Amino acid sequence: MIETTGFALTALTYSVGITSGSMATAAYFNQIDSLALGHALTLLIWCGGGIGLLAYAKQKLGKPAFNTACSLACMVIFVNLVRDGPSQPYPQDLQ
C-alpha cells in the first residue's frame, strides 16, 4: 500500500512538472511571437517526450501498481494539455 501511494504521488508530481513545463513553453513563445514553434515544441517535447518516458518506464517496470500510476499521470497530462492548448492563440487569430 505504501509503494502504491508512493507511485501515485510520484506520478502526480511528474504530471504537474510536464504540464507546468508545457505552459511555460507556451507562454515564452507567445511573448516572442513565435507561436508555431511553441506549438511544435510543446507537442514534441512535453507531450511526446513526457508520455514516451512514461510508456518506457511502464514497460520496463511492469508492476500493476506502477501501471495504474502511469495511467493516472497520462490522464492528468492529457487533460491539461488539451484544455490549456487552446489558450495559445493561433497565428491566424492575431490578425
C-alpha positions as CSV (number, residue, x, y, z in Angstrom):
1,M,0.0,0.0,0.0
2,I,2.9,2.4,0.8
3,E,4.5,1.5,-2.5
4,T,1.3,2.3,-4.4
5,T,0.9,5.6,-2.7
6,G,4.5,6.5,-3.5
7,F,3.9,5.6,-7.1
8,A,0.8,7.7,-7.3
9,L,2.4,10.7,-5.6
10,T,5.4,10.4,-8.0
11,A,3.1,10.2,-11.0
12,L,1.2,13.2,-9.8
13,T,4.4,15.2,-9.3
14,Y,5.7,14.1,-12.8
15,S,2.4,15.2,-14.5
16,V,2.5,18.6,-12.7
17,G,6.0,19.1,-14.0
18,I,5.1,18.1,-17.5
19,T,2.1,20.4,-17.6
20,S,3.9,23.3,-16.0
21,G,6.8,23.0,-18.5
22,S,4.3,22.9,-21.3
23,M,2.6,26.1,-20.1
24,A,5.9,27.8,-19.6
25,T,7.0,26.9,-23.1
26,A,3.7,28.2,-24.5
27,A,4.0,31.5,-22.5
28,Y,7.6,32.1,-23.6
29,F,6.9,31.5,-27.3
30,N,3.8,33.6,-27.1
31,Q,5.9,36.5,-25.7
32,I,8.4,36.3,-28.6
33,D,5.7,35.9,-31.2
34,S,6.7,32.5,-32.4
35,L,3.5,30.6,-31.9
36,A,4.1,27.9,-34.4
37,L,7.4,26.9,-32.9
38,G,5.8,27.0,-29.5
39,H,3.1,24.6,-30.6
40,A,5.6,22.3,-32.2
41,L,7.9,22.2,-29.2
42,T,5.0,21.7,-26.8
43,L,3.8,18.7,-28.9
44,L,7.2,17.1,-29.4
45,I,9.0,17.7,-26.1
46,W,6.2,17.8,-23.5
47,C,3.6,15.6,-25.0
48,G,5.7,13.2,-26.9
49,G,8.7,13.1,-24.6
50,G,6.7,13.1,-21.4
51,I,4.3,10.3,-22.4
52,G,7.1,8.4,-24.1
53,L,9.1,8.4,-20.9
54,L,6.0,7.1,-19.0
55,A,5.5,4.4,-21.6
56,Y,9.1,3.3,-21.3
57,A,9.0,3.2,-17.5
58,K,5.7,1.3,-17.6
59,Q,7.1,-1.3,-19.9
60,K,10.4,-1.6,-18.0
61,L,8.9,-2.0,-14.5
62,G,5.8,-4.0,-15.3
63,K,4.3,-3.7,-11.8
64,P,0.5,-3.4,-11.7
65,A,0.6,-0.6,-9.1
66,F,3.1,1.4,-11.3
67,N,1.0,0.8,-14.4
68,T,-2.0,2.3,-12.6
69,A,0.1,5.3,-11.5
70,C,1.3,5.8,-15.1
71,S,-2.3,5.7,-16.3
72,L,-3.2,8.4,-13.7
73,A,-0.3,10.6,-14.9
74,C,-1.4,10.2,-18.5
75,M,-4.9,11.2,-17.7
76,V,-3.7,14.3,-15.9
77,I,-1.2,15.3,-18.6
78,F,-3.7,14.8,-21.5
79,V,-6.5,16.7,-19.8
80,N,-4.2,19.6,-19.0
81,L,-2.5,19.7,-22.5
82,V,-5.9,19.5,-24.3
83,R,-7.6,22.0,-22.0
84,D,-4.7,24.6,-21.9
85,G,-3.6,24.1,-25.5
86,P,-6.3,26.4,-26.9
87,S,-5.2,29.2,-24.5
88,Q,-2.4,29.7,-27.0
89,P,-3.7,32.0,-29.8
90,Y,-3.2,30.7,-33.3
91,P,-1.4,32.9,-35.8
92,Q,-4.5,33.4,-38.0
93,D,-6.4,34.7,-34.9
94,L,-3.8,37.5,-34.3
95,Q,-4.6,39.4,-37.5
